[in-house]
Amino acid sequence: MNITENNELSRRLVDHLASLYGIREKREGIHLSTLIYCLKKQQMDAGEFNIVPTDEEVMLFALGWGLQDVLTPKDVETPTLEKDGIVYRPDMVFPLDDYVIELKTTRMSGKKGDKREFPETWLKYMMGGCYITERNTYDLSVLYMMGNYAPPFPYIKSYRFEFTHDELVNNWQWLTHRFNIYKEALETGNKLPPYTHAEAWECEHCRYKMVCSAETMISKGDSL
């Protein structure tokens, strides 16, 4: 028996997923999720560089969106809302039960959920959604895919977050500050400086890593 890799088939499947979920397409408007992550990466995505997502990125996005499609009941709503120029689209809304739901697929251990340790980006997004929808509660369903935890994998746990008024207002001020920075950069074409509007962990596997490194060297007067 002889076994060889069929790279052409793999390429077809990855390209199909990218097309199915629009992973390589540019979004219109400035979205809430855009403002939570690296603004320079978002600017380059929207501008001249627009390096296509890697196969790994395509698969991670497709896994999340594909499972979301399967898990989303037919009777929920997924409205697109806007406030102060910021576009927001919740994963699910159950109008009769007053649930606004964010669905996450993660390789994070369920032990973090037990300790109520969730990524800051998730919290900022949910608080932003609360502010836009004029509510103080948000429900999160997490599909845990793997990890050293007692329940068999995968499994779902859901949580309800209740935020204070001050938390929501402070978060919205942070979001609108970043909105103004990002909007001005798009309108003027001025490049945002590297490593300024991002967390360090975002840079590690970023497809623009070499661009930011080169710009930093040039700004310091170093030769490439």
C-alpha positions, -999 to +999 in steps of 0.1 A: +000+000+000+013+034-009-001+066+007+006+101-005-006+135+005-034+150-017-025+187-013-049+197-041-079+183-022-068+201+010-065+233-009-100+229-024-115+223+011-098+253+026-108+276-003-144+263+000-145+272+037-130+306+031-156+313+004-185+298+024-180+321+054-165+351+035-133+348+055-112+366+029-138+393+022-136+429+035-164+439+059-183+472+055-183+496+084-164+497+117-175+467+138-174+463+175-151+433+171-127+454+150-121+479+179-113+452+204-083+438+186-052+453+170-062+485+152-031+485+130-039+450+118-074+461+110-061+491+091-038+470+070-066+445+063-087+474+050-060+490+030-031+484+007-016+452+023-047+430+028-026+399+031-051+370+028-057+350+060-034+319+064-049+284+061-047+281+099-067+313+103-092+301+078-097+268+096-100+284+130-126+309+118-145+282+098-145+259+128-161+286+150-186+297+124-195+262+113-202+250+148-222+282+154-244+275+124-251+240+138-258+252+173-280+281+164-317+274+168-339+283+138-361+307+159-334+331+170-327+365+156-293+379+145-299+416+140-273+441+129-273+472+151-253+504+151-246+531+177-222+560+175-210+546+141-201+512+157-217+482+140-227+452+162-242+419+154-249+395+183-245+358+176-281+350+188-311+369+203-339+350+220-366+378+221-391+359+243-365+349+269-346+382+268-314+364+260-286+380+240-260+353+235-224+352+225-212+317+214-175+308+216-156+278+205-124+274+225-095+251+233-093+268+267-097+245+297-131+244+314-113+250+346-109+287+336-147+289+332-152+274+367-129+301+380-147+328+360-115+336+341-125+347+307-105+366+280-107+404+284-117+406+247-148+386+253-158+408+282-152+440+263-173+427+234-202+417+256-201+450+275-202+468+242-232+447+231-249+455+264-244+493+259-257+492+224-288+472+233-293+492+266-291+462+289-268+451+317-269+413+312-253+391+285-253+353+281-222+334+270-222+298+258-188+282+255-181+251+235-150+236+251-132+215+225-104+200+246-084+202+278-076+184+311-110+186+327-134+160+341-163+162+316-158+145+282-149+168+253-165+186+236-191+200+260-210+233+264-213+255+295-233+287+296-229+317+319-248+349+325-228+381+330-243+411+348-223+443+344-225+475+364-234+509+348-199+522+354-184+491+337-205+496+307-199+534+304-161+530+309-159+503+283-179+523+258-156+553+263-126+530+256-143+517+225-153+551+211-118+564+218-104+536+196-132+542+171-121+578+166-084+567+163-092+540+137-117+562+117-092+590+114-065+566+103-088+552+076-099+587+064-064+602+064-044+572+053-019+578+080-004+546+092-010+536+128+023+529+147+032+493+154+025+478+188+005+508+200-031+497+199-027+459+205-019+434+232+015+417+230-001+382+224-018+394+192+016+400+175+030+365+180+012+348+151+001+379+132+004+378+094+017+414+094+044+407+119+072+414+094+056+446+083+055+460+119+091+449+125+103+466+093+084+499+101+099+499+136+134+494+123+129+522+098+115+546+125+147+539+145+169+546+115+181+510+114+188+493+081+167+464+069 
